[in-house]
Amino acid sequence: MTWTYQIVTVVALTALIHLVATLSYSVRLVGARTGRVAVSFALFNVLTLVTRTANTLQAPLLAKHVETNIASERLTGDLGTFRWILLAATVGTLAGGLLIPTFQRLFGRMIRAFGVHRSVPRLLLHGFMKLGVRHLREAAKLPSRENVATLGRRPPVPVRMLLLNVGAASVMTVGVLASMYAAYLAPELRATCQSLSAIINGVATVALVLAVDPYLSMLTDDVVAGSVSQVFFRRAVTWFVLTKLIGTLTAQLLLQPAAHVIAVLAHWV
């Protein structure tokens, strides 16, 4: 494989997208602890703008790389590029999981500061001042041994939810990449292959919207109501982060089979 600027950028953007997606679990933790769930998600939407911009840039850059190879009749030997991009998703998820304790503390302070400033631009300006840098140093913390140790015990949440999270994470991770790789298998239908990624990701979105997200939302409300402890919720979040990480690794196994399925569908539609 050749490390062009497009591939380097796509790898970096992929890691960023999955890092922010993993940090979203900590938003529920902070919302449950502070009782300000709505404000927590409203502030986190500022970060989701970053990931949406990254998604907007990622797809055309990778598509340009694939188009250039097809135009040069290099239809094989690019599998390693896609493996590296998937590895970036795993690295981003792992980094996000390790940063959750730090981000949780910082985000809690952001919510308190927002209560004072009541303005996102002023809040961001406050974050870049010296006081914000001091908060960053004070908030730095690795995951506790207690939370890591919970992974050796029975999961505190239904196994079916964890399996759904693995499946949804793997499909969401591989969806766009498999459709891009399918262009090598059916170069005459490469535009159709790339369009089919929306269908692949739609299946994972349905699983998240109908099962995983409502379950996590219910747990968040239970913590706010006091019927579920914060310790239990932290254990649950730890397991969801782990299963998301497993999902990105499973995506490596799904890449080629999914690309072949997409290539076949492109001929059928």
C-alpha positions in Angstrom: 0.0 0.0 0.0 1.0 3.6 -0.6 0.5 6.2 2.2 -0.9 9.1 0.2 -2.2 12.2 2.0 -5.7 11.0 1.4 -5.1 7.8 3.3 -3.2 9.5 6.1 -6.1 12.0 6.5 -8.8 9.2 6.4 -6.9 7.2 9.1 -6.7 10.3 11.3 -10.4 11.2 10.8 -11.5 7.6 11.4 -9.7 7.5 14.7 -11.2 10.9 15.7 -14.7 9.8 14.8 -14.5 6.7 16.9 -12.9 8.5 19.8 -15.7 11.0 20.0 -18.3 8.3 19.6 -16.8 6.4 22.5 -16.7 9.5 24.7 -20.4 9.9 24.2 -20.9 7.2 26.8 -19.4 9.5 29.4 -22.0 12.1 28.6 -24.6 9.8 30.1 -22.5 9.3 33.1 -22.1 13.0 33.7 -25.8 13.7 33.0 -26.8 11.0 35.5 -24.5 12.3 38.1 -25.4 16.0 37.8 -29.1 15.4 36.9 -28.7 17.6 33.9 -29.1 15.1 31.1 -30.6 17.5 28.5 -27.8 20.0 29.0 -25.2 17.3 28.8 -26.4 16.1 25.4 -26.8 19.7 24.2 -23.2 20.5 25.0 -21.9 17.3 23.5 -23.6 18.2 20.2 -20.8 20.7 19.8 -18.4 17.8 19.6 -20.6 15.8 17.3 -20.3 18.7 14.8 -16.6 17.8 14.7 -17.4 14.1 13.8 -20.0 15.1 11.2 -17.4 17.3 9.5 -14.9 14.4 9.7 -17.5 12.1 8.2 -18.1 14.6 5.4 -14.4 14.7 4.6 -13.6 11.0 5.1 -15.8 9.5 2.4 -14.8 11.7 -0.6 -11.1 11.4 0.3 -11.3 7.6 0.3 -13.5 7.6 -2.8 -10.8 9.7 -4.6 -8.2 7.1 -3.6 -10.3 4.2 -4.9 -11.1 6.1 -8.1 -7.5 6.8 -8.8 -6.6 3.2 -8.3 -9.4 2.0 -10.6 -8.4 4.6 -13.3 -4.8 3.2 -13.1 -6.2 -0.4 -13.3 -4.9 -1.2 -9.9 -7.8 -3.4 -8.8 -6.0 -5.6 -6.3 -3.5 -5.2 -3.5 -5.3 -2.4 -1.6 -6.8 -4.5 1.1 -4.0 -3.4 3.5 -5.2 0.2 3.2 -8.6 -0.7 4.5 -7.2 -2.9 7.3 -5.2 0.2 8.5 -8.3 2.3 8.4 -10.2 -0.3 10.5 -7.3 -0.4 12.9 -7.6 3.3 13.3 -11.2 2.8 14.4 -10.1 0.4 17.0 -7.3 2.7 18.2 -9.8 5.6 18.4 -12.3 3.5 20.4 -9.6 2.3 22.8 -8.3 5.9 23.3 -11.8 7.1 23.9 -12.4 4.4 26.5 -9.2 5.3 28.3 -10.0 9.1 28.2 -13.6 8.6 29.6 -12.5 9.4 33.3 -10.7 12.5 32.2 -13.4 13.6 29.9 -16.1 12.9 32.5 -14.4 15.3 34.9 -13.9 18.0 32.3 -17.4 17.7 31.0 -18.8 18.0 34.5 -17.0 21.2 34.9 -18.2 22.4 31.5 -21.8 21.8 32.6 -21.2 23.8 35.8 -19.5 26.6 33.8 -22.4 26.6 31.3 -24.7 27.3 34.2 -22.7 30.5 34.8 -22.0 31.7 31.3 -25.1 30.3 29.6 -23.4 30.7 26.2 -21.6 28.1 24.2 -19.1 30.6 22.6 -18.3 32.1 26.0 -17.9 28.6 27.4 -15.4 27.7 24.7 -13.5 30.9 25.3 -13.4 30.0 29.0 -12.0 26.6 28.1 -9.1 28.0 26.1 -8.1 30.4 28.9 -5.4 29.5 31.5 -8.1 28.3 33.9 -9.2 25.8 31.3 -5.7 24.5 30.9 -5.4 24.1 34.7 -8.7 22.2 34.7 -7.3 19.8 32.1 -4.3 19.0 34.2 -6.4 18.5 37.3 -8.9 16.3 35.5 -6.4 13.9 33.9 -7.1 10.4 35.2 -6.8 6.8 34.0 -9.6 4.3 34.4 -9.8 3.0 37.9 -8.8 -0.6 38.7 -12.3 -1.3 40.1 -13.9 -0.5 36.7 -11.4 -2.6 34.8 -11.9 -5.5 37.3 -15.6 -5.6 36.5 -14.8 -7.0 33.1 -13.8 -10.2 34.8 -17.2 -10.6 36.4 -20.6 -11.3 35.0 -21.9 -8.5 32.8 -24.4 -6.2 34.7 -26.5 -5.8 31.7 -28.3 -8.3 29.4 -25.9 -10.2 27.2 -28.3 -9.7 24.2 -27.7 -5.9 24.6 -24.0 -6.4 24.5 -24.2 -8.7 21.5 -26.4 -6.1 19.7 -23.8 -3.5 20.5 -21.0 -5.6 19.1 -23.0 -6.2 15.9 -24.1 -2.6 15.5 -20.5 -1.3 16.1 -19.0 -3.8 13.6 -21.5 -2.9 10.9 -21.3 0.8 11.4 -17.5 0.6 11.3 -17.3 -1.5 8.2 -20.3 -0.1 6.2 -18.6 2.7 4.3 -15.3 0.9 3.9 -16.9 -2.3 2.6 -18.9 -0.3 0.0 -15.7 1.4 -1.1 -13.8 -1.8 -1.3 -16.6 -3.4 -3.3 -15.8 -0.8 -6.0 -12.7 -2.9 -6.7 -14.8 -6.0 -7.1 -17.4 -4.3 -9.4 -15.6 -1.3 -10.9 -18.2 -0.8 -13.5 -20.8 -0.3 -10.7 -18.6 1.5 -8.2 -21.0 4.4 -7.8 -23.8 1.9 -7.0 -21.6 0.1 -4.5 -20.7 3.3 -2.7 -24.4 4.3 -2.5 -25.3 1.0 -0.8 -23.4 1.9 2.3 -26.4 3.8 3.5 -28.4 0.6 3.5 -25.7 -1.3 5.4 -25.4 1.4 8.0 -29.2 1.7 8.2 -29.4 -1.9 9.6 -26.9 -1.0 12.4 -28.8 2.3 13.1 -32.0 0.4 13.6 -30.4 -1.9 16.2 -29.0 1.1 18.0 -32.2 3.2 17.9 -34.6 0.4 18.8 -32.6 -1.4 21.4 -29.2 -0.1 22.6 -29.9 3.6 22.9 -33.3 3.2 24.7 -31.7 0.8 27.1 -28.9 3.2 28.0 -31.4 6.1 28.2 -33.5 4.0 30.6 -30.5 3.3 32.8 -29.6 7.0 32.8 -33.1 8.0 34.0 -33.0 5.2 36.6 -29.8 6.7 38.0 -31.3 10.2 38.1 -34.3 8.7 39.9 -32.1 6.9 42.4 -33.4 3.4 41.5 -30.0 2.4 40.1 -26.6 3.2 41.6 -23.9 5.2 39.8 -21.5 2.3 40.4 -23.8 -0.1 38.5 -24.1 2.4 35.7 -20.3 2.9 35.4 -20.0 -0.9 35.2 -22.6 -1.0 32.4 -20.8 1.7 30.5 -17.5 -0.1 30.8 -19.1 -3.2 29.2 -20.6 -1.1 26.4 -17.2 0.4 25.6 -15.6 -3.0 25.6 -18.3 -4.4 23.2 -17.8 -1.4 20.9 -14.1 -2.1 20.9 -14.8 -5.8 20.0 -17.1 -4.5 17.3 -14.3 -2.6 15.6 -12.2 -5.7 15.7 -15.0 -7.8 14.3 -15.2 -5.4 11.4 -11.9 -6.7 10.2 -13.5 -10.1 9.6 -16.6 -8.6 7.9 -14.7 -6.3 5.5 -14.3 -8.8 2.6 -17.5 -10.7 3.0 -19.5 -7.5 3.2 -17.8 -6.1 0.2 -18.7 -9.2 -1.8 -22.3 -8.9 -0.7 -22.4 -5.3 -1.7 -20.9 -6.1 -5.1 -23.6 -8.7 -5.7 -26.4 -6.3 -4.6 -25.0 -3.7 -6.9 -25.7 -6.1 -9.8 -29.2 -6.9 -8.6 -30.6 -3.4 -7.9 
